[in-house]
Amino acid sequence: MTLRRLVLWRHGETDYNAGRRMQGQLDSVLTPVGVEQASRSAPVVAAFEPQLLLSSDLRRATDTAAALAAGTGLVPGTDKRLRETHLGEWQGLTHDEVDGTWPGARVAWRRDPQWAPPGGESRVEVAARACAVVAELDAGTVERAVLCSHGGLIASLVASLLRLPLANWPAFAGIGNCCWTVLERPPSMFEGHWRLMAYNAGMPG
């Protein structure tokens, strides 16, 4: 195991975020606000001294990662396993539209990480593909990495890496646009367990 610090950075605001629509794996774009968020937060994320930058292949993540690359000289890679949760039939709908057609389903989805939207993925499935990315990085030589991804994936990945019981996964939610989460694994940590250093941290304003 080589990774010692893992920074999980959510993309900036998109047109779907602004319209309270369920994005899932639809390829939405950053708003001007999202571009500014990425620009402002990139220097703070750079202070974690990443050696590697990897992002979801969806445009909102790659455009956010580009702001960090511009200030650090890192060459960002992409991995589709870092995409947001596939929301199936919910993708593109507003929260109100989902609640009107599937009453109570969004609550069930938030409470149960094994529950999936119709035609979509559960949080357990999302965490499994994201953990595979981390495991591959961990088998390499990089000690500090930034993954630019999505709120749902980050929450699921954190719960899985911390080895929490499924009943406790709903405690992790609500990642803000361009906010970051930091996991560290000091050499003394038992069996390489991760320690949560920050969750949903971000720039004021």
N, C-alpha and C positions, 0 to 999 in steps of 0.2 A: 504494500500500500504506500503510494507516494503522495497523494493529495493531502495537504495540510490546511488549506483554506479554500472554501467554495463560496463564491458570491453569486446569488441568484437574483437577477435584475429584470424587473418587468418592463415591457415596452411602454412607450409614451401613449398619451390619449389618442384614440382613433375616432373616426366619424361614428362608429357603432357605439363606442363608449359614451360619446356625447348624446346620442339618441337613445340610450338605455336599451340597446338591442343585444341579443345573444349572438356573439361572434362565432364561438367555436373555431373551426378551421377555415371559415371564410376569410379571404385575403383582403381585409380592410386596410386602410391607409392612415397614417398619422395626420392629425389636424395640425394647424399652425401652433396650437397650444402644445400638442405632443412633441413637435419638433423642438420647441423651446424647452420643454421638460428634459428631453434627452440631452440637449446642449448644456443645460445648467447642472444636471446630475452627473454627467460623464466625468468631470474632473474629480468629483468625490469618489466615484467608483474606481477611478484610476489610482487613487491613493492607497487602495488595497494591493497594489503592485502585482496585478495579474501577469502571468507568463503566457496565458492562453485565453482566447476569446472565442466562444462558440455560441451560436444562436439558432433558434428555430428558423426554418426556411421561409416562414411567412413574412411578408414585407414589413409589417409593423415592427417585427423583431429585428430584421436585418437593417432597417433604417435607423433604429435606435442603437444597435451595435455599432453602426458606422460612426456615430458621434464619439464613441469611446476609441475606436480605431484611429480616428483622425488625430486624437490628442496623445496617443500612446505609441503609434507605429505598429501596433499589433495587426496581424492579418486575420480578420474574422473568418471562421469556418461556419458551416451550417450543418444541421442535422434535423431531419424531419421528425425524429423521435422526440424533439423538444417542442413540437407543436402543442397548441392548446387542446384541451379535451374536445373530442368530436361530440357535438351536441345533437346529432341526428336530426330529427324533425323540428327541433327547436331553433336551429341555426337560422339567423336572419329575422327572427320574431322579437317583438318587444317583450319585456317582462309581463306586461299586462295581457298581451296576446297569449303567452304561454299559460298564465294563470287562468285565463278564461276558457281555454280548451282542455287543459289538464289541471283542474283544481287540486291544490295541495301537493302537486308533483314536485315543484321546486323545493318545497320544505322537505319532502322525503329525500330528495337528491342531496340536500345540504347535510342531512342527518346521517345518512347511510352511505359510506364510501363504496359499498358494493352495488349500489343502485345506479342504474344507467338511464338516461333519457331514451325515449323510443328511437331505436336505430343508432344510438350513440354509445359512448364509452363510460364505464364507471371510473371513479377516482383510483381504485386499486389497479385497473388496467393502465391508466395514465402513469401512475407511479412506477409500474413495472418497466415500461419502456424508457422512462427517464432514468431510472436506476441503472439500466443497462448501459446508458451513456456514461454515467459516473463511474461505473465499474471498469469500463474500457479506459477512461482517463486515469483511473487509479492504478492501472497496470502499466502505465507509462512512466515518464520521468518528471512530469509537471507537478509542482507543489502548490501553485496558486492559480485558480481558474475562475473566470467569469462566464456564467451561462446566461444569455439574454433570452428570456422566454416569456411565459404568460402566467397570469395570476392563479388559475386553477391548477396548472402543472406544478408551479412552485409550491403551493400549499400541500399538494399531494406528495411531492418529492420530499419535502421537509419531514412530514409525518412518517414517511417510510424510512428515511435515513436515520431518524431518531429512534426507530424501532418501537413506535408507539402502538398500543392495542388499537384495533379498528374503531372501537367505541370512542377513542380520544381524538381521532382525526378531525372531527368538526371544529375543534378548538382553533385550527389554523385556517383562516379565511381572510378575505378583505385586503388583498394586496393592492396598494395604490399604484397608479400609473407612474412609472419610472422610480418606484421605490425598490429597495433591495433587502435581501436577507443574507445573513452571513453565518456560515457553519465553519467551525474550526476543529481540528483534530490534533492536539498536541501529542508529541511522542509518548507522553506518559499515560495517555488515555487507554483504558482497559480494552483490549481486543480491537483497537482502532475505532472505537465509538466516536460519533460526532457530537460536538457540543454546540448548542445554539447560542450565538453571540449577539445577534440582532435579528429582528423580524419586522418587516414592513417599515423599515427606516427610510427617511426621505428628506428632501430639501423643504424648508418652511416656505409657505406662500404658494 
